[in-house]
Amino acid sequence: MNDYLVRATAYNGEVRAIALTATDMVSEACRRQGTWPTASAALGRAMMGGTMMASMLKGEAKLTVRIEGNGPIGQVIVDSHADGSTRGTVTNPHVSPDLNSQGKLDVARVVGTEGTLSVVKDLGMKEPFTGSVPLVSGEIGDDFTYYFANSEQTPSSVGVGVLVNPDETILAAGGFVIQMMPGAQEHTISDIEQRLSNVPAVSKLVEKGLSPEEILHTLLGESNVKLLETKPVQFNCSCSKERIANAIISLGQAEIDAMIKEDQGAETTCNFCNETYTFTEDELVSLLDFAK
């Protein structure tokens, strides 16, 4: 089953809900990053949080999520587009401590419990929207929940989960966002809180083969859910040789000239997809004209 996301309303419009399955998307990102298990879980959770948040945008809009904690993984950076394309990277992919006291991957330990989660939304306007909150747990789902409540004033529940196989491949990845709309009634909120307290982790639901629609039905009750949109989600990196060339041009003639004389060429690797781009001496000479 290909990865995809569904958007819905529930409880007669009192609730906005999103769910996704993203096993392939997370697998591809982790393969390219070479992540160890706990880093895979952290990266996958952040990517799914960013993907679901970006699905609320329109057209060509996009956003960047940056998680900067005091844990050994360093920065976690995710770029997500409204069309469902997402990429992600971590500073140190090779971290995977012992399991936590619940016998699970210790994401909070590798991310850290002190730091910030920030979101920059590019809505096609002159200035991007930027919001930032302190980390509350380092588990990432809780931190997205806190972000929605405090930066966007929208009471929310965010669940993101990644299961990793013994061979370090991704077994299952999925997530959900449930948000209370203005005017949501107390009994609706209480009913949802009760439901959420009695369901398995979302990664377990994906492992069992549940679709995004079935995840929402499980969380909210099938009769309560009205599906609005289905959208594919996938790993996709926007890098290209042309983009790298433009970046080299922006360095200026002196820097390019040094690459030619000292290195007889240039080579750079994308932090997100690990694709390597090589520029010969002749190619750099041709870029000099554009750097004037």
N, C-alpha and C positions, 0 to 999 in steps of 0.2 A: 504494500500500500504506500503510495506516495505521500509525502508530508503535505499537510494543508491545515488551514485555520478556518474557523467559523466564528462569525459574529452574530449575536442574538440579543433580543430583549426577553425579559421574564417578568412574571407577576404583573401582567398588564402594563408594562412599560415602567414599572418602578425600579427595575434592575437592568443594567447593561452587562452582557456577559461575552467572554471570548474564550475559546479553547483551541489548542493546537496539538498535533502530533508532529514531532520534529526529529525523529531518530536519524534519518538520513542527513539532514542539515547539520546536526551536531556531530555526526560521525565524520562528515567531510571536513568540518572545521578542525576537529581534534586530530584527524589524520594529517592534515597539512601543518598543524602546529606541533605535532609530535608529543601531545600531552600525556602525562601519567594520570592514573585514574581519578585522583581527587581534583587535580587541575582540570580534567575533562568535565567533571561534574560542575565545577565553578564556571567554566567557560560556557558550557551548555545552558546552565540556568540563566546566565546573563544574556546570552543570545536570544533565548526564548522570551525573556522579559522585554528586551528591546524590540523583538519582532511583534509581540502583541501590542506594545505601546505604539509602534509605528503604524499598525493596522488602523488606528484611530485617526490617522492623518489622511489627507486627500491628494490626488494627483501626483506630482513629482516631489512632494515633501519627503523629508528624511530626517533622521535624528542620530545623534551619537550619545551612547551611554558610557560613562567613565566611572569605574569603581576603583577607588584608591584607598586601600586599607593598609594596616600595618603588618600584614601577614607575608609569608615568603613568596607568594605568587606574584607580588608586585601589582602593577596596574592591570585591570581587565578593561578592554576597550571594545565596544560593539558599535558597528554602523548598520542601521536598519532603514529600509525604504518602505514607503507606503504600499509598494507593489508586492511585498513579501520577500524581497531579497535582503539577505543579512550576511555580514562577515564579522569575525571577532578574533581578538588576539590577546595573549597574556604575556607579561614580561618574562616570567620564569615558568615554562611549561612542565619542568621536571621536578614537581613536588607532589608527594603523596604519603602523608604520615599515616600512623596507625589509625584504625577505625576508632570512632568516638565511643562514648559510654553506651550508646544505643546500638552499637555494632554497625554503624553506617559510615560512609565516607565523610571525613571531618572537614567540610567546606569552610565552616567558620574559622577553623584554625589556619587554613592556607590563605584565606582572604584577609582575615583579621577582624577584630571587633571594634576598632577605632579607625576612623577615616571618613570618607564622603562618597556618596553616590550622586553624580551630577548628570544632567540631561541637557543637551543642546539641540533644539529643534530648528531646522532650516525649513521655513514655510514659504520660501520664495519671496520674502519681504526684505527690506533693507537691512534690518537687524534681526538676528536669530533670537529665539526665546531660550533663556537659560534658567535652569532651576537646580538647586543643590540641597541635599539634606545630609546629616551625619548618619553613618551606619548605625543600625540598632542591634544587629546580630551577626552580620557577615554571612548569613545563610542565603542571602540574595533575594529569595522570595519575600521574606519579612522586610527587607530593605526597600524593595519596590512598593510594598504595601504602605510603608511609612512615607515614601516619596509621594505617592498619589494623595494620601491624606493631608500632607503638610505643604507640598509645593503646588498641588493642583486642587486642594480642598475638596477631594472626592473620596469619601469613605470606600475602601476597597479591600478585597482579599485576593492575594496573588499566591498561586501555587506553581512551582516549577520543580521538576525532578528529572534526574538522569540516573539510569542504572548502567553499570559497567560490567562487562563480561570478565571472567578470569583471564582471558587473553588480552584484556585492555581495550577491546572493541566496545562499541556502544550497543547495549542491549535494547534500551528503550529510553525515549525522551519525550516529555510532553508538559503542558502547562495550562493554566487558566487564569483569567482575571474576572472577578465579579465585583461590580460597582453599584453602589446605591445612588439612584438619581434623586434630585431634589423632590421632596414630598413623599419619599418612601415611608411607608407606615411601620410603626414599631413591631407589629406582629409579623410583617414580612421580614424585617431584619432578624427577629428572634427565630423565625422558621429556618432562615438560611444558616444562621449560626449553628442551630441544632443539626442541620443536615451536614454541614461541613465537619462537625465534630465526630461524625459517624462514618465517614468514607475513608477508604485507603488512600495512601499517597498517590498523587496523580501518575507518577512513573509506574506504579503497580497496575493502574488502570490501563496504561498504554501497553504494558507487558502482556496483559490479558487479551489484548487485541481490540480494545474499545476505540472507536472513532472519536473525533472531536465532538460530533453531535451526541454520541452516547455518553461522553464524559459530562457534557452539560446536563443531559437527562439524569445522570447519576447524582450530580451535585445539586440540581435544582428541581428535579421532578419533570418528567416528560411533558405532562399536561401544562406545566407552567412556562415552557420555553417556546419562543417564536423565533425561528431561524431567519436571518436577514441576508447573509452573504457567506459565500465560500470562496476561499482564496488560497492558491498554492503558496508554499513557503519553501525557500531553498537557500543554500549557501551560494553566494555570488560575490566575487571580488571585482571592484571597478577599476583595478589597476590595468595598465597597458603600457606598451613601449612608448606610445605617443605621450601619455601622461608623464612618464619618467623623463622623456626628452624635454618636455616643457619645464619640468622641475630643474633639470640641468641648465637650461637656458636662463632660468631665473637666478642662478648663482652668479652670472656675469662672466665677462670675457676672461678676466684674470684667473678665475677658478677653473674655467674650461681649459684655458691655455696650460695651466699647471697639470691637469689630467693628461693632456696630450704629451707634454714634454717629460713628465716624471713617471707616468704610468702607461703611456702608449695606449690608452683606452680607459674604459670605466665599466664597472660591474656593480649592480645593486640588486638586493633581494627584497621583495615586498614583505612587510611584517605580518600581513594578514594571510596571504595564500602561499607564501614561500616560493613564488615564481621568481626566477632570476633573469634579469635583463642585462645584456652585454652590449656595449657600444664600442665599435672599433675606432681606431685613430681617425680614419677618414670620416666616420659618422660624427665624431666630435668636431672635426674641422668644419663640417657643414653646419653644425649648430652655432658655431661662432658668429656666423653672419646674422643669425636671429637675436643674438645677445647684444648687438650693438645698440 
